[in-house]
């Protein structure tokens, strides 16, 4: 009976996994949402990977070289404890990539994640109407289970693209509260760019119309606070990017070094009043911490984006957001991004048949 029902058990397990990852935070009980989600992955992913066969491609091998450099950079990071925790996050991203490359259908995992987003969406609505008095958010703005409202909106944008790509139409409403109530600029821009890329593929005329409408909307709304590029948040973004660029070096400052090293190069940001954990640009942070070696993940992503499949739109969405925020440090967004990236490698005929890989006992699981 167990053997007959095993496919059903696997599907339910995938849904439960996605759900638990996206709700692995209880306000007032488990602390901040970001490390809690990583703790969930730390305890579950190694076990999950024991039961699947991971293919070997050039993406896996080159990515492993980058992970090796990340581990080595731990030796010159200033704070071992912070660096080690960030190192675990990077290794988890590699595990998620392997998971995505090993499974064929991501639908059930995305259903579970969407179900978790639905929980945050309901809480977001309650927070909007001041009916929720037990959860904590930044400045009291609706944020679901994410504390930071922008993270909820960015997650909702990524999920909207993901659900459309996988044709999970019935789940689309769970993305609306985070997008409508919060309206993060980075999230909305990512949706607009994905729309433009899709229109360019199918209709140059509609692409032109969309660009003109986008320009008109931006010009009309320039004075609004959430699109005002002279607002304090935009000025602060440029200031932290310039200060981060001043600290770039050939081989980087080591994994997890940004928080402690950044103040040394801060000229435009008052580090006495503001403590920065991220420069709000994941690619700039990679360059800051790993130097020229950060080109490895960039080149890998660019190669993956050449694989012709609509799943690329999910990576486009996360990529745009990563220019203005830190989605790769948010467990559930990181999970979706590397899961999809790994899954796309299944469509690229680069699998390697390595003799030493075949000879190792349990090599597929190692």
Steps between C-alpha positions, in 0.01 A plus 500: 500500500786735585667423166176568312439827684862615496451748210217661695713508813782667307265763359353578842849515643606752234196718575568478873866590444412814304238598756731459798776700335276797426338511846806408709451803719258574783509866609596533863613138525768407250675834447573656163374320191822494298721269714202282600439401140865411461488288814212304347705439183809405701313220676302370202698542176791266588248227582298558183812483283582155637203355315550645154757455225676822407628527141840651431528783246750773427276728706544275804876470461566871445256591774688266734821693428325818610375329819855385567625859474222617732615244758863610463404867540375414848865508608536877442152614607507724807228331704493121484148462644333738254709366212422138583125566506518672159714210376223261600255712301720477190537124541123469539457688173723239336290222653179659367661521156579127518144428614357690204727317257397162640120529489295530184184681613506801736123544504430346840780691669365825357148412615632463853686831482186668359297357787749655743476832317123474542551490877705819482241656268220442751712641783594797278131582449437476874794730565370747242165524678667514845342168599831332574652608832743214566750512211793738457592688183734785413334834586168319534453457123324182375762235430339164567759271657795685349543793744627714209210601268729522196601135543135393491441702183816366334404143592149561363644631171729198459212265578269678255749439219560141620129414515439643153796310353380173656136578408380476861223750437289421808785602729545850354276678758751425780746741334264798482497627864878530513511681165201730545542596864879537506597583136880481529672682213749219438222240489283702262799573277584129482144422387512775238835380363374139482196628310723687255718195442191289432347761267828534308486128435140495373417849372732792428196726463364419846852536638518855365158584641599362841823703504313819414236432764772427754678828423172691520408336829843571650485864387146542633584339833842659547373719782349207687707379795533140386636602158692811603862442406603792721358332808723428799503125434623541141771746604608260773520215249737691274707607802548144626577374147772762455652421840486126428670554163782683681573181693529265203824302486653237273422195714234646729480539876372150567162338549268689734738795525276780377335590830832549681722632219256744338538772769868530405401627154182688594518865399144574392328285765503584871595160645458635854125534454453233230618139521499331160492123459449517124578764233156437344666359190586130512741517204692789656521309828637194319769717343578661837543168679655284223661743260566380147387147593144636517505484120454122527137505622427790264627307197313187610173691530550661158561156349189359668293791367595389148302178550176552311223446751238728654637420847762763420245769579518402867874562497446829317264608777741411780792649308330840467406504868855403598624827349309700762452263792636177646271214383786248503517547878128429544463121536182444303600728208850350493338156499280577199785660306757223540234228469392637162861561390592141583190368328584689181830312476297183441406647161861561405684196368817538707480196726840345561583134541804521726685179583595611852141603564372154404757320712425687822256312727178696544658762272166631374407591857840633608 
